[in-house]
Amino acid sequence: MTPVMRSVEDIIALMGGPEAVAERCGVGTEAVRKWRQARAIPAKHWPAVIAATGLSLAELSPSTPPSEPSPETRMSAPAPQTDQPPAGATAALVLGDGTVLWGLGFGANTTSTGEICFNTGMTGYQETLTDPSYAGQIITFTFPHIGNVGANAEDVESITPAARGLVVKLDLTEPANYRATRHLDAWLKSYGIPGIAGIDTRALTARIRDGGAPNGVLAFPADGRFDLPALKAQAAGWPGLEGMDLAKEVTCRQSYQWSEGLWAWGQGYAKAPAKAHKVVAIDYGAKHNILRCLADAGCDVTVLPATATAEEILAQNPDGVFLSNGPGDPAATGVYAVPAIQGVLASGKPVFGICLGHQLLALALGGKTFKLDRGHRGANQPVKDLATGRVEITSQNHGFAVDEKSLPESVKVTHISLFDGSNEGIAATDRPAFSVQYHPEASPGPSDSHYLFRRFVEMIEQHKAA
Ligand SMILES: NC(=O)CC[C@H](N)C(=O)O
């Protein structure tokens, strides 16, 4: 793997377009067309490119996604020396296999370790960064303009962001939005989160697509010194998300009441309407907008820590129990969460789960989960409702999934992903319990699936009436 700094398209644009490139390199435009197709410029032309752009050698190593190289135009020269920071580089993303990607640091001067995933959302980076399900992960944003609307105090999904870092293509610009109260850089610094810009995020995403999400280290040292052997060892030595219970790190320490409703243009967050039903929400790393959606649907929400036992949950005498989203491996969190959920199911109370809550419900009902080769993260993921045939565009963020083959007869599949056919929803046929893998609360993303909160409340109403 070669380091990734500039894409071929970027280099061509910098040089003034394909004709200019052909002229500077002394080739025909057909050759340039082939380079674009192969996403690589033959090494013998690099001196001409360096002369025309003023870029350093290390910045000129176009990525070559493993699945798409065209053999005749593939780079033939040895990869440039990556262990020396190119001029101007202030941060490094070091992958578990020793690959070093250099870039410009922003946010906090620190070093952080995690799984490098990618998110395809074009909006809502602040909500994404504050989604507790990103604990243990460094997020690569495929959308290049991250930071352009700054940061504010409203678009947050938790009190303290759990994401370990962010990787972006373009350097952060000044915020241009009337709601911005801070620069994203200052906001990240205040939470100790490092970022790196100048990375060819398309190539990094193609790499994750082809080889799975690597573990890595994002280093933005204040003194500009990189101990690469130590960083490589740190990246290679990180155990990975499988088997990791991260819910216990992000859950609330004690129970609390939630009363904020949904956000409206010009009004901010509403006071929740009259509360008809008492719902206990188990916080495995709950996004605030889920709690807002429950409150908006008429639920009086009491939030309990992830480790709450069935007795503690049922002692609240809830009309329904909600299982939240959260980070890490569901099987690891399931060690203590599954017995609690099974106790709740045995009581016959309605249960609704989202994302990690969906996976934990599946485990509690006798199913299994596994790590996906390619996680789903973005705000535009199509899901099919098998009962109606309708397609919902959904917000998603998960790296594990429910194994449909493992589900007992008493559990039916209700939703599937139209991207890869993986499971997106289940319902028990013998009790009032259902869940979805995606995020009906959006934030960020579309609100096609808000009806699920209504469905939960209807289930509670039916159960109360019975
Ligand atoms: N958003 C979530 O709840 C994520 C669930 C789980 N941590 C996964 O990655 O699959």
The ligand as an SDF file (V2000), in Angstrom:
LIG
                    3D

 10  9  0  0  0  0  0  0  0  0999 V2000
  -25.0740    2.4660   16.3290 N   0  0  0  0  0  0  0  0  0  0  0  0
  -24.9750    1.3570   17.0410 C   0  0  0  0  0  0  0  0  0  0  0  0
  -25.7070    1.1290   17.9960 O   0  0  0  0  0  0  0  0  0  0  0  0
  -23.8380    0.4340   16.6920 C   0  0  0  0  0  0  0  0  0  0  0  0
  -24.0010   -0.9680   17.2260 C   0  0  0  0  0  0  0  0  0  0  0  0
  -22.7080   -1.7500   17.2240 C   0  0  0  0  0  0  0  0  0  0  0  0
  -21.7210   -1.1050   18.0380 N   0  0  0  0  0  0  0  0  0  0  0  0
  -22.2130   -1.9530   15.8070 C   0  0  0  0  0  0  0  0  0  0  0  0
  -21.2280   -1.3680   15.4110 O   0  0  0  0  0  0  0  0  0  0  0  0
  -22.8070   -2.6850   15.0480 O   0  0  0  0  0  0  0  0  0  0  0  0
  1  2  1  0
  2  3  2  0
  2  4  1  0
  4  5  1  0
  5  6  1  0
  6  7  1  0
  6  8  1  0
  8  9  2  0
  8 10  1  0
M  END
$$$$
